[in-house]
Amino acid sequence: MTVLNIAELVCVARETNDYSPLIDAIPYARMIGIQCQRQGDEAIFHLPANKDNIGNPILPALHGGVIAGFMEHSAVLHLLMFMGVPHIPKIIDFSTDYLRAGHFRDTYAQCQVWRQGRKVANVAITAWQTHRDEPIATARAHFKIDVP
């Protein structure tokens, strides 16, 4: 995927409010099944319940790596959608706090950009399942963005 193709996909997604072609262009996001619901100037990222994402079949619970990957990719997509980043941001640092078990059900995430410079963006991500005020995990991420 070239920079131009990503930029084109972002433009088309903004015009049509359909982010699935952009998500499909990112292999891991496509594999775990990320979806996006844009609501005005915000986006809610959705990870539908999928048996392939289970890490503990006894509970059953989502794999912690899937939760973290979902949150990381939500932040990447958020930067592409709202911050004018013309290419896939590169991860510098990612820290996850697991707060509750991620049970086998739909999971949601929302991102907030705390700071965006020309070279680095700092993003906070919150993931929840049943109630937004009961997060299953939070994360902080720094991305190299190089905005012209």
DSSP file (Angstrom, degrees, kcal/mol; ACC not computed):
  #  RESIDUE AA STRUCTURE BP1 BP2  ACC     N-H-->O    O-->H-N    N-H-->O    O-->H-N    TCO  KAPPA ALPHA  PHI   PSI    X-CA   Y-CA   Z-CA
    1    1 A M              0   0    0      0, 0.0     2,-0.1     0, 0.0    24,-0.0   0.000 360.0 360.0 360.0 123.1    0.0    0.0    0.0
    2    2 A T     >  -     0   0    0      1,-0.1     4,-2.1    85,-0.0     5,-0.2  -0.444 360.0-110.3 -88.2 164.7    1.5    3.3   -1.1
    3    3 A V  H  > S+     0   0    0      1,-0.2     4,-2.6     2,-0.2     5,-0.2   0.905 119.8  53.6 -57.6 -42.9    1.2    6.6    0.7
    4    4 A L  H  > S+     0   0    0      1,-0.2     4,-2.6     2,-0.2    -1,-0.2   0.910 106.9  50.9 -61.8 -43.0   -1.0    7.8   -2.2
    5    5 A N  H  > S+     0   0    0      2,-0.2     4,-2.6     1,-0.2    -1,-0.2   0.912 111.2  47.7 -62.9 -42.4   -3.3    4.9   -2.0
    6    6 A I  H  X S+     0   0    0     -4,-2.1     4,-2.5     2,-0.2    -2,-0.2   0.933 112.1  49.7 -63.4 -45.5   -3.8    5.5    1.8
    7    7 A A  H  X S+     0   0    0     -4,-2.6     4,-2.1    79,-0.4    -2,-0.2   0.900 112.2  48.4 -60.1 -40.8   -4.4    9.2    1.2
    8    8 A E  H  X S+     0   0    0     -4,-2.6     4,-2.6     2,-0.2     5,-0.2   0.918 110.7  50.6 -65.3 -43.4   -7.0    8.3   -1.5
    9    9 A L  H  X S+     0   0    0     -4,-2.6     4,-2.4     1,-0.2    13,-0.2   0.884 110.0  50.4 -62.0 -39.1   -8.7    5.8    0.7
   10   10 A V  H  X S+     0   0    0     -4,-2.5     4,-2.4     2,-0.2    -1,-0.2   0.924 111.0  48.7 -65.1 -43.9   -9.0    8.4    3.6
   11   11 A C  H  X S+     0   0    0     -4,-2.1     4,-2.1     2,-0.2    -2,-0.2   0.931 113.6  46.0 -61.8 -46.1  -10.4   11.0    1.2
   12   12 A V  H  X S+     0   0    0     -4,-2.6     4,-2.5     1,-0.2     6,-0.3   0.905 111.9  52.3 -63.8 -41.2  -13.0    8.5   -0.2
   13   13 A A  H  X>S+     0   0    0     -4,-2.4     4,-1.9    -5,-0.2     5,-0.6   0.901 109.6  49.0 -62.5 -41.0  -13.9    7.4    3.4
   14   14 A R  H  <5S+     0   0    0     -4,-2.4    -1,-0.2     1,-0.2    -2,-0.2   0.905 113.6  46.7 -64.8 -40.8  -14.5   10.9    4.5
   15   15 A E  H  <5S+     0   0    0     -4,-2.1    -2,-0.2     1,-0.2    -1,-0.2   0.889 124.5  30.5 -68.5 -39.7  -16.7   11.7    1.5
   16   16 A T  H  <5S-     0   0    0     -4,-2.5    -2,-0.2     2,-0.2    -1,-0.2   0.575  96.1-131.7 -97.0 -11.3  -18.8    8.5    1.8
   17   17 A N  T  <5S+     0   0    0     -4,-1.9     2,-0.5    -5,-0.3    21,-0.3   0.784  70.4 123.4  59.4  28.8  -18.6    8.0    5.6
   18   18 A D      < +     0   0    0     -5,-0.6     4,-0.3    -6,-0.3    -1,-0.2  -0.949  33.6 174.1-121.3 108.3  -17.7    4.4    4.9
   19   19 A Y     >  +     0   0    0     -2,-0.5     4,-2.5    17,-0.3     5,-0.2   0.403  53.4  98.1 -95.8   2.3  -14.4    3.4    6.4
   20   20 A S  H  > S+     0   0    0      1,-0.2     4,-2.9     2,-0.2    -1,-0.2   0.880  81.0  52.3 -63.1 -38.9  -14.4   -0.3    5.6
   21   21 A P  H  > S+     0   0    0      0, 0.0     4,-0.9     0, 0.0    -1,-0.2   0.902 112.0  47.6 -62.7 -36.9  -12.2    0.1    2.5
   22   22 A L  H >4 S+     0   0    0     -4,-0.3     3,-0.6   -13,-0.2     4,-0.3   0.932 113.8  46.5 -66.0 -45.2   -9.6    1.9    4.6
   23   23 A I  H >< S+     0   0    0     -4,-2.5     3,-1.7     1,-0.2     7,-0.4   0.896 108.5  56.2 -63.3 -40.5   -9.8   -0.7    7.3
   24   24 A D  H 3< S+     0   0    0     -4,-2.9    -1,-0.2     1,-0.3    -2,-0.2   0.745  97.9  63.4 -64.1 -22.6   -9.6   -3.5    4.7
   25   25 A A  T << S+     0   0    0     -4,-0.9    -1,-0.3    -3,-0.6    -2,-0.2   0.601  92.1  70.9 -77.1 -10.8   -6.3   -2.0    3.5
   26   26 A I  S <> S-     0   0    0     -3,-1.7     4,-2.3    -4,-0.3     3,-0.2  -0.913  77.1-153.3-108.3 107.1   -4.7   -2.7    6.9
   27   27 A P  H  > S+     0   0    0      0, 0.0     4,-2.4     0, 0.0    -1,-0.2   0.837  89.7  44.6 -54.0 -45.6   -4.3   -6.5    7.2
   28   28 A Y  H  > S+     0   0    0      2,-0.2     4,-2.3     1,-0.2     5,-0.2   0.905 112.9  51.7 -69.2 -38.9   -4.4   -6.9   11.0
   29   29 A A  H  >>S+     0   0    0     -3,-0.2     5,-2.1     1,-0.2     4,-1.0   0.907 113.2  46.1 -60.8 -41.4   -7.4   -4.6   11.3
   30   30 A R  H  <5S+     0   0    0     -4,-2.3    -2,-0.2    -7,-0.4    -1,-0.2   0.904 110.4  54.0 -65.6 -42.4   -9.2   -6.7    8.7
   31   31 A M  H  <5S+     0   0    0     -4,-2.4    -2,-0.2     1,-0.2    -1,-0.2   0.902 112.7  40.3 -63.6 -43.8   -8.2   -9.9   10.3
   32   32 A I  H  <5S-     0   0    0     -4,-2.3    -1,-0.2    -5,-0.1    -2,-0.2   0.654 115.1-115.3 -84.1 -12.4   -9.6   -9.2   13.8
   33   33 A G  T  <5 -     0   0    0     -4,-1.0    -3,-0.2    -5,-0.2    -4,-0.1   0.787  41.7-176.8  93.5  29.9  -12.7   -7.5   12.3
   34   34 A I      < -     0   0    0     -5,-2.1     2,-0.3    -6,-0.2    13,-0.2  -0.324   2.1-173.9 -62.3 140.0  -12.5   -3.8   13.3
   35   35 A Q  E     -A   46   0A   0     11,-2.5    11,-2.8   -12,-0.0     2,-0.4  -0.895  11.0-144.1-128.1 161.7  -15.4   -1.6   12.2
   36   36 A C  E     -A   45   0A   0     -2,-0.3     2,-0.5     9,-0.2   -17,-0.3  -0.993  10.2-170.2-134.0 134.8  -15.8    2.1   12.5
   37   37 A Q  E     -A   44   0A   0      7,-2.6     7,-2.6    -2,-0.4     2,-0.4  -0.951  16.9-153.0-122.1 109.1  -18.9    4.2   13.3
   38   38 A R  E     -A   43   0A   0     -2,-0.5     2,-0.4   -21,-0.3     5,-0.3  -0.678  12.0-175.5 -85.5 132.2  -18.3    7.9   12.7
   39   39 A Q  E >   -A   42   0A   0      3,-2.9     3,-1.5    -2,-0.4     2,-0.3  -0.832  58.2 -66.3-129.0  92.5  -20.5   10.2   14.8
   40   40 A G  T 3  S-     0   0    0     -2,-0.4    -1,-0.1     1,-0.3     0, 0.0  -0.497 119.2  -9.6  65.6-123.7  -19.9   13.8   13.9
   41   41 A D  T 3  S+     0   0    0     -2,-0.3     2,-0.3    -3,-0.1    -1,-0.3   0.240 130.3  69.3 -90.8  13.5  -16.3   14.8   14.9
   42   42 A E  E <   -A   39   0A   0     -3,-1.5    -3,-2.9     2,-0.0     2,-0.4  -0.831  64.0-151.8-125.4 165.0  -15.9   11.5   16.8
   43   43 A A  E     -A   38   0A   0     -2,-0.3     2,-0.5    -5,-0.3    68,-0.5  -0.998   3.9-154.0-137.3 141.5  -15.5    7.9   15.9
   44   44 A I  E     -A   37   0A   0     -7,-2.6    -7,-2.6    -2,-0.4     2,-0.4  -0.975  16.6-148.2-111.9 124.0  -16.4    4.7   17.8
   45   45 A F  E     -AB  36 109A   0     64,-2.8    64,-2.2    -2,-0.5     2,-0.4  -0.766  13.2-157.1 -94.6 139.6  -14.4    1.7   16.9
   46   46 A H  E     -AB  35 108A   0    -11,-2.8   -11,-2.5    -2,-0.4    62,-0.2  -0.959  16.1-170.2-125.3 129.8  -16.1   -1.6   17.1
   47   47 A L  E     - B   0 107A   0     60,-3.4    60,-2.2    -2,-0.4   -13,-0.2  -0.908  24.8-144.8-116.3  99.1  -14.7   -5.1   17.5
   48   48 A P        -     0   0    0      0, 0.0     2,-0.1     0, 0.0    58,-0.1  -0.280  32.4 -89.4 -63.9 149.1  -17.5   -7.6   17.0
   49   49 A A        +     0   0    0     55,-0.1     2,-0.3     3,-0.0    57,-0.1  -0.383  56.0 173.3 -57.7 130.0  -17.4  -10.8   19.1
   50   50 A N    >   -     0   0    0     55,-0.2     3,-2.1    -3,-0.1     4,-0.2  -0.978  36.5-140.1-146.1 126.3  -15.4  -13.4   17.1
   51   51 A K  G >  S+     0   0    0     -2,-0.3     3,-1.4     1,-0.3    -1,-0.1   0.778 102.0  65.8 -59.6 -27.2  -14.4  -16.8   18.3
   52   52 A D  G 3  S+     0   0    0      1,-0.2    -1,-0.3    -3,-0.1    -3,-0.0   0.680  96.6  57.1 -68.7 -16.1  -11.0  -16.4   16.6
   53   53 A N  G <  S+     0   0    0     -3,-2.1    10,-2.6   -21,-0.1     2,-0.3   0.368  79.4 115.8 -95.8   4.4  -10.2  -13.6   19.0
   54   54 A I  E <   +F   62   0B   0     -3,-1.4     8,-0.3     8,-0.3    49,-0.1  -0.574  33.5 173.9 -77.9 134.1  -10.6  -15.7   22.2
   55   55 A G  E    S+     0   0B   0      6,-2.6     7,-0.2    -2,-0.3    -1,-0.2   0.720  76.3  39.0-105.3 -34.6   -7.5  -16.2   24.3
   56   56 A N  E   > -F   61   0B   0      5,-1.8     5,-2.0     1,-0.1     3,-0.4  -0.908  62.9-175.9-119.8 100.8   -9.1  -18.0   27.3
   57   57 A P  T   5S+     0   0    0      0, 0.0    -1,-0.1     0, 0.0     5,-0.0   0.668  77.9  66.9 -72.5 -14.5  -11.8  -20.4   26.2
   58   58 A I  T   5S+     0   0    0      1,-0.1    -2,-0.0     3,-0.1     0, 0.0   0.904 119.3  17.4 -72.6 -40.7  -12.7  -21.3   29.8
   59   59 A L  T   5S-     0   0    0     -3,-0.4    -1,-0.1     2,-0.1     2,-0.1   0.935 108.0-124.4 -68.6 -47.9  -14.1  -17.9   30.6
   60   60 A P  T   5 +     0   0    0      0, 0.0    44,-1.3     0, 0.0     2,-0.3   0.774  50.7 161.7 -75.3 151.9  -14.3  -17.2   27.5
   61   61 A A  E   < -FG  56 103B   0     -5,-2.0    -6,-2.6    42,-0.2    -5,-1.8  -0.973  41.1-100.3-138.4 151.2  -12.3  -14.0   27.2
   62   62 A L  E     -F   54   0B   0     40,-4.2    40,-0.3    -2,-0.3    -8,-0.3  -0.352  47.0 -99.4 -66.1 149.2  -10.6  -12.1   24.5
   63   63 A H    >>  -     0   0    0    -10,-2.6     4,-2.0     1,-0.1     3,-0.6  -0.513  26.3-130.3 -67.9 135.6   -6.9  -12.5   24.1
   64   64 A G  H 3> S+     0   0    0      1,-0.3     4,-2.5     2,-0.2     5,-0.2   0.842 108.4  56.0 -58.0 -35.1   -5.1   -9.5   25.6
   65   65 A G  H 3> S+     0   0    0      2,-0.2     4,-2.7     1,-0.2    -1,-0.3   0.844 105.3  51.4 -67.0 -33.1   -3.0   -9.1   22.5
   66   66 A V  H <> S+     0   0    0     -3,-0.6     4,-2.7     2,-0.2    -2,-0.2   0.911 110.1  49.2 -68.3 -41.7   -6.2   -8.7   20.4
   67   67 A I  H  X S+     0   0    0     -4,-2.0     4,-2.2     2,-0.2    -2,-0.2   0.948 115.0  43.9 -61.0 -48.3   -7.5   -6.1   22.8
   68   68 A A  H  X S+     0   0    0     -4,-2.5     4,-2.8     2,-0.2    -2,-0.2   0.909 114.3  49.8 -64.2 -42.3   -4.2   -4.2   22.6
   69   69 A G  H  X S+     0   0    0     -4,-2.7     4,-2.7     2,-0.2     5,-0.2   0.893 109.9  51.5 -63.2 -39.8   -4.0   -4.6   18.8
   70   70 A F  H  X S+     0   0    0     -4,-2.7     4,-1.9     2,-0.2    -1,-0.2   0.919 112.5  45.9 -61.0 -44.2   -7.6   -3.3   18.5
   71   71 A M  H  X S+     0   0    0     -4,-2.2     4,-2.0     2,-0.2    -2,-0.2   0.913 113.1  49.2 -67.5 -42.6   -6.8   -0.3   20.6
   72   72 A E  H  X S+     0   0    0     -4,-2.8     4,-2.1     1,-0.2    -2,-0.2   0.935 113.5  45.7 -62.3 -46.6   -3.6    0.4   18.7
   73   73 A H  H  X S+     0   0    0     -4,-2.7     4,-2.7     1,-0.2    -1,-0.2   0.829 108.3  57.3 -69.3 -30.4   -5.3    0.1   15.3
   74   74 A S  H  X S+     0   0    0     -4,-1.9     4,-2.5    -5,-0.2    -1,-0.2   0.916 107.8  48.2 -62.0 -42.1   -8.1    2.3   16.5
   75   75 A A  H  X S+     0   0    0     -4,-2.0     4,-2.3     2,-0.2    -2,-0.2   0.908 111.2  50.0 -64.9 -42.1   -5.6    5.0   17.3
   76   76 A V  H  X S+     0   0    0     -4,-2.1     4,-2.1     2,-0.2    -2,-0.2   0.945 113.4  45.6 -60.1 -48.5   -4.0    4.6   13.9
   77   77 A L  H  X S+     0   0    0     -4,-2.7     4,-2.6     1,-0.2    -2,-0.2   0.886 110.2  54.6 -63.8 -38.6   -7.3    4.9   12.1
   78   78 A H  H  X>S+     0   0    0     -4,-2.5     4,-2.6     1,-0.2     5,-0.5   0.923 108.5  48.4 -60.6 -44.7   -8.3    7.9   14.3
   79   79 A L  H  X5S+     0   0    0     -4,-2.3     4,-1.5     1,-0.2     6,-1.2   0.904 113.2  47.8 -62.8 -41.0   -5.2    9.7   13.3
   80   80 A L  H  <5S+     0   0    0     -4,-2.1     4,-0.3    -5,-0.2    -2,-0.2   0.903 116.6  43.8 -64.5 -40.6   -5.8    8.9    9.6
   81   81 A M  H  <5S+     0   0    0     -4,-2.6    -2,-0.2    -5,-0.2    -1,-0.2   0.888 130.7  14.0 -73.5 -41.3   -9.5   10.0    9.9
   82   82 A F  H  <5S+     0   0    0     -4,-2.6    -3,-0.2    -5,-0.2    -2,-0.2   0.669 117.5  56.1-115.3 -21.0   -9.2   13.2   11.9
   83   83 A M  S  <<S-     0   0    0     -4,-1.5    -3,-0.1    -5,-0.5    -4,-0.1   0.388  96.2-116.2-105.1   4.8   -5.7   14.5   12.1
   84   84 A G        +     0   0    0     -4,-0.3    -4,-0.2     1,-0.2    -3,-0.1   0.772  52.9 162.7  70.6  25.2   -4.7   14.9    8.4
   85   85 A V        -     0   0    0     -6,-1.2    -1,-0.2     1,-0.1    -2,-0.1  -0.702  27.0-157.2 -78.6 120.7   -1.9   12.2    8.6
   86   86 A P        +     0   0    0      0, 0.0   -79,-0.4     0, 0.0     2,-0.3   0.396  68.5  30.2 -85.1   4.9   -1.3   11.3    5.0
   87   87 A H  S    S-     0   0    0     58,-0.1   -84,-0.1   -81,-0.1   -85,-0.0  -0.934 103.0 -68.3-151.2 169.9    0.2    7.8    5.7
   88   88 A I        -     0   0    0     -2,-0.3   -11,-0.1     1,-0.1   -12,-0.0  -0.515  58.3-123.1 -65.4 119.7    0.1    5.0    8.2
   89   89 A P        -     0   0    0      0, 0.0     2,-0.4     0, 0.0    56,-0.2  -0.337  20.2-127.1 -64.6 146.4    1.5    6.4   11.5
   90   90 A K  E     -C  144   0A   0     54,-2.1    54,-3.3   -14,-0.0     2,-0.3  -0.818  22.1-119.1 -98.3 133.6    4.5    4.5   12.9
   91   91 A I  E     +C  143   0A   0     -2,-0.4    52,-0.2    52,-0.2     3,-0.1  -0.508  34.1 170.2 -74.1 132.7    4.2    3.3   16.5
   92   92 A I  E    S-     0   0A   0     50,-3.1     2,-0.3     1,-0.4    51,-0.2   0.769  70.4  -2.2-101.4 -47.6    6.9    4.7   18.9
   93   93 A D  E     -C  142   0A   0     49,-1.5    49,-2.5     2,-0.0    -1,-0.4  -0.997  58.1-176.3-150.4 141.4    5.5    3.6   22.2
   94   94 A F  E     -C  141   0A   0     -2,-0.3     2,-0.4    47,-0.2    47,-0.2  -0.968   2.7-178.3-145.4 126.7    2.4    1.8   23.4
   95   95 A S  E     -C  140   0A   0     45,-2.5    45,-2.1    -2,-0.4     2,-0.4  -0.991   7.5-165.0-130.0 126.8    1.3    1.1   27.0
   96   96 A T  E     -C  139   0A   0     -2,-0.4     2,-0.5    43,-0.2    43,-0.2  -0.904   9.4-161.5-115.0 137.5   -1.8   -0.8   27.9
   97   97 A D  E     -C  138   0A   0     41,-3.3    41,-2.1    -2,-0.4     2,-0.6  -0.972  13.3-151.9-113.9 114.4   -3.6   -1.0   31.3
   98   98 A Y  E     +C  137   0A   0     -2,-0.5    39,-0.3    39,-0.2     3,-0.1  -0.777  22.1 169.4 -86.8 122.2   -5.9   -4.0   31.5
   99   99 A L        +     0   0    0     37,-2.8     2,-0.3    -2,-0.6    38,-0.2   0.755  60.3   5.8-106.6 -32.5   -8.7   -3.1   34.0
  100  100 A R  S    S-     0   0    0     36,-1.8    -1,-0.3    34,-0.0     2,-0.2  -0.940  88.8 -79.3-146.2 164.0  -11.3   -5.9   33.6
  101  101 A A        -     0   0    0     -2,-0.3     2,-1.3    -3,-0.1    36,-0.1  -0.461  38.5-131.5 -65.5 137.7  -11.6   -9.2   31.7
  102  102 A G        -     0   0    0    -40,-0.3   -40,-4.2    -2,-0.2    -1,-0.1  -0.745  33.0-157.2 -90.8  89.0  -12.5   -8.7   28.1
  103  103 A H  B     -G   61   0B   0     -2,-1.3     2,-2.0   -42,-0.3   -42,-0.2  -0.073  33.4 -83.0 -65.7 167.1  -15.4  -11.2   27.9
  104  104 A F  S    S+     0   0    0    -44,-1.3     2,-0.3   -55,-0.1    -1,-0.2  -0.522  95.1  92.3 -76.0  83.3  -16.6  -12.8   24.6
  105  105 A R  S    S-     0   0    0     -2,-2.0   -55,-0.2   -58,-0.1   -43,-0.1  -0.942  87.0 -55.2-159.4 173.8  -18.8   -9.9   23.5
  106  106 A D        -     0   0    0     -2,-0.3     2,-0.4   -57,-0.1    -3,-0.1  -0.291  52.8-157.1 -59.9 142.1  -18.7   -6.8   21.3
  107  107 A T  E     -B   47   0A   0    -60,-2.2   -60,-3.4    -5,-0.1     2,-0.3  -0.940   5.9-163.2-125.0 145.8  -15.9   -4.4   22.3
  108  108 A Y  E     -BD  46 128A   0     20,-3.2    20,-2.3    -2,-0.4     2,-0.3  -0.892   3.3-168.7-127.8 155.2  -15.7   -0.7   21.6
  109  109 A A  E     -BD  45 127A   0    -64,-2.2   -64,-2.8    -2,-0.3     2,-0.4  -0.995   5.1-167.8-144.0 150.2  -13.0    1.9   21.7
  110  110 A Q  E     - D   0 126A   0     16,-2.0    16,-2.3    -2,-0.3     2,-0.3  -0.993  12.9-149.7-136.3 144.7  -12.7    5.7   21.5
  111  111 A C  E     - D   0 125A   0    -68,-0.5     2,-0.4    -2,-0.4    14,-0.2  -0.827   8.2-167.4-117.3 151.5   -9.6    7.7   21.0
  112  112 A Q  E     - D   0 124A   0     12,-2.5    12,-3.0    -2,-0.3     2,-0.8  -0.978  18.5-139.6-137.5 124.5   -8.5   11.2   22.1
  113  113 A V  E     - D   0 123A   0     -2,-0.4    10,-0.2    10,-0.2     3,-0.2  -0.746  18.1-177.0 -83.8 114.5   -5.5   13.0   20.7
  114  114 A W  E    S-     0   0A   0      8,-2.3     2,-0.3    -2,-0.8    -1,-0.2   0.864  70.7  -1.2 -78.7 -37.9   -3.8   14.7   23.6
  115  115 A R  E     - D   0 122A   0      7,-1.4     7,-3.4     2,-0.0     2,-0.4  -0.965  58.4-173.1-155.4 135.8   -1.1   16.3   21.5
  116  116 A Q  E     + D   0 121A   0     -2,-0.3     5,-0.2     5,-0.2     2,-0.1  -0.971  12.3 170.3-131.8 120.3   -0.2   16.4   17.9
  117  117 A G        -     0   0    0      3,-3.2    30,-0.2    -2,-0.4    -2,-0.0  -0.258  53.5 -87.3-102.5-162.2    2.9   18.1   16.6
  118  118 A R  S    S+     0   0    0     -2,-0.1    29,-2.7     1,-0.1     3,-0.1   0.740 124.7  22.3 -79.9 -22.7    4.4   17.9   13.2
  119  119 A K  S    S+     0   0    0      1,-0.3    26,-2.8    27,-0.2    27,-0.5   0.701 124.0  36.5-115.4 -28.1    6.4   14.8   14.0
  120  120 A V  E     - E   0 144A   0     24,-0.3    -3,-3.2    25,-0.2     2,-0.4  -0.973  54.1-163.3-135.3 143.0    4.7   13.0   16.9
  121  121 A A  E     -DE 116 143A   0     22,-2.1    22,-2.4    -2,-0.4     2,-0.5  -0.979   9.7-151.9-123.5 140.4    1.1   12.4   18.1
  122  122 A N  E     -DE 115 142A   0     -7,-3.4    -8,-2.3    -2,-0.4    -7,-1.4  -0.958  20.5-174.9-112.7 120.3    0.1   11.4   21.6
  123  123 A V  E     -DE 113 141A   0     18,-2.9    18,-2.7    -2,-0.5     2,-0.4  -0.944  17.1-154.9-123.9 136.8   -3.2    9.4   21.7
  124  124 A A  E     -DE 112 140A   0    -12,-3.0   -12,-2.5    -2,-0.4     2,-0.4  -0.917  16.5-166.2-105.6 136.0   -5.2    8.0   24.7
  125  125 A I  E     -DE 111 139A   0     14,-2.5    14,-2.4    -2,-0.4     2,-0.4  -0.976   7.3-168.3-126.6 136.1   -7.5    5.0   23.9
  126  126 A T  E     -DE 110 138A   0    -16,-2.3   -16,-2.0    -2,-0.4     2,-0.4  -0.991   5.0-166.2-124.2 131.2  -10.3    3.6   26.1
  127  127 A A  E     +DE 109 137A   0     10,-2.9     9,-2.4    -2,-0.4    10,-1.5  -0.941  14.3 163.3-117.9 139.4  -11.9    0.3   25.4
  128  128 A W  E     -DE 108 135A   0    -20,-2.3   -20,-3.2    -2,-0.4     4,-0.1  -0.921  24.5-163.2-144.8 169.5  -15.2   -1.0   26.9
  129  129 A Q  S    S+     0   0    0      5,-0.5     3,-0.1     2,-0.4    -1,-0.1   0.689  84.1   8.4-121.3 -60.4  -17.8   -3.6   26.4
  130  130 A T  S    S+     0   0    0      1,-0.3     2,-0.4     4,-0.3     3,-0.1   0.872 130.5  20.5 -96.6 -41.4  -21.1   -3.0   28.3
  131  131 A H    >   -     0   0    0      3,-0.4     3,-2.0     1,-0.1    -2,-0.4  -0.996  62.6-140.3-133.3 133.5  -20.8    0.5   29.7
  132  132 A R  T 3  S+     0   0    0     -2,-0.4    -1,-0.1     1,-0.3    -2,-0.0   0.818 105.3  58.4 -59.6 -31.4  -18.4    3.3   28.5
  133  133 A D  T 3  S+     0   0    0      1,-0.2    -1,-0.3    -3,-0.1    -5,-0.0   0.367 100.1  61.2 -84.0   7.3  -17.8    4.3   32.1
  134  134 A E  S <  S-     0   0    0     -3,-2.0    -5,-0.5   -34,-0.0    -3,-0.4  -0.623  79.8-169.8-126.1  72.2  -16.5    0.7   32.9
  135  135 A P  E     - E   0 128A   0      0, 0.0    -7,-0.3     0, 0.0     3,-0.1  -0.275  22.6-156.4 -66.5 147.2  -13.5    0.3   30.6
  136  136 A I  E    S-     0   0A   0     -9,-2.4   -37,-2.8     1,-0.3   -36,-1.8   0.693  79.7  -0.2 -89.5 -23.3  -11.9   -3.0   30.2
  137  137 A A  E     -CE  98 127A   0    -10,-1.5   -10,-2.9   -39,-0.3    -1,-0.3  -0.984  56.9-160.0-161.1 152.3   -8.6   -1.4   29.2
  138  138 A T  E     -CE  97 126A   0    -41,-2.1   -41,-3.3    -2,-0.3     2,-0.3  -0.939  16.4-173.0-129.0 157.0   -6.9    2.0   28.6
  139  139 A A  E     -CE  96 125A   0    -14,-2.4   -14,-2.5    -2,-0.3     2,-0.4  -0.987  17.9-149.9-148.6 156.9   -3.8    2.7   26.6
  140  140 A R  E     -CE  95 124A   0    -45,-2.1   -45,-2.5    -2,-0.3     2,-0.4  -0.994  22.8-177.1-125.8 135.2   -1.4    5.5   25.8
  141  141 A A  E     -CE  94 123A   0    -18,-2.7   -18,-2.9    -2,-0.4     2,-0.4  -0.985  18.2-158.6-137.9 145.0    0.3    5.6   22.4
  142  142 A H  E     -CE  93 122A   0    -49,-2.5   -50,-3.1    -2,-0.4   -49,-1.5  -0.984  18.1-169.9-119.3 133.5    2.9    7.8   20.7
  143  143 A F  E     -CE  91 121A   0    -22,-2.4   -22,-2.1    -2,-0.4     2,-0.6  -0.953  24.6-130.2-125.7 143.5    3.1    7.8   16.9
  144  144 A K  E     +CE  90 120A   0    -54,-3.3   -54,-2.1    -2,-0.4   -24,-0.3  -0.822  38.6 161.3 -85.1 123.1    5.6    9.2   14.4
  145  145 A I        -     0   0    0    -26,-2.8   -26,-0.2    -2,-0.6   -25,-0.2   0.746  26.4-157.7-119.6 -33.4    3.5   11.0   11.9
  146  146 A D        -     0   0    0    -27,-0.5   -27,-0.2     1,-0.2   -28,-0.1   0.952  16.3-167.8  48.0  64.7    5.7   13.6    9.9
  147  147 A V              0   0    0    -29,-2.7    -1,-0.2   -30,-0.2   -62,-0.1  -0.687 360.0 360.0 -80.1 131.6    2.9   15.9    8.9
  148  148 A P              0   0    0      0, 0.0    -1,-0.1     0, 0.0   -30,-0.1   0.511 360.0 360.0 -67.2 360.0    4.1   18.3    6.2
